[in-house]
């Protein structure tokens, strides 16, 4: 981490943190547009090519997992951890049940206004690969869709050399998900948004991802619905009293683990606080 004296180096700080952002985004946009065009031209064959290029595949795997594959990998998760996953699902389900939905009707003389929440037919939940497995992303995407009455929920996630983390598949099995694909990145978003080859076209895409995933979601918005653009973290922590370097270090770590492109920073009027936090990070 770099330490800046903002009273003297504010312009340099802005240039370093913000100045290159648009250039990076233009580069990312160029890459995802190339992915989109290649998929539309070559179809499903391009998905395997991208998986070999970016996900380390050494041979061609079926893009969709069988139910047996899901069950076999999920069985590797311990009973204790399965219990934790069940608790997570139970909590998320209890929260989203309170959102309700339903129908509302307003009547006045010569006027009837009705509001109704109608579920989409098919939704895609993108589960990021990143530096750690995220069964929580699967749970938080799948549970609301199921409660809303979505007819078919599909999960896709990057698969390093064709392998998906067993915790992700255990969460999928607990939620009764039958359609899990080993496709990640922008190519996954485009494949399901356009319906490339045997890949079914979806109505809605939800779930976080890296900058390439988010840029592709931005591009397909309007063709399909999306939840939000939750790209790489940009987080600043303002350090005041009381001060806990260990707590701040963990807060910074919890954000940077999501993506190598995440940007986090710590602001403080005290140099001692900054350097104590740096020591806590090094430990």
Buried (B, 14 or more C-beta within 10 A) or exposed (E): EEEBEEEEEEEEBEEEBEEEEEEEBEEBBEBBBEBBEBBEEEBEEBBBBBBBEBBEBEEEBEBBBEEEBBEEBBEEBEEEBBEEBEEBBEEBBEEBEEEEBEEEEEEEEEEEEEEEEEBBEBBBBBBBBBEEBBBBBBBBBBBBBBBBEBEBBBBBBBBBEBEBBBBBBBBBBBBEBBBBBBBBBBBBBBBBBBEBBEBBBBBBBBBBBBBBBBBBBBBBEEEBBBBEEBBBBBBEBEBEEEBBBEEBBEBBEEBBBBBEBBBBBBEBEEEEBBEBBBEBBEE
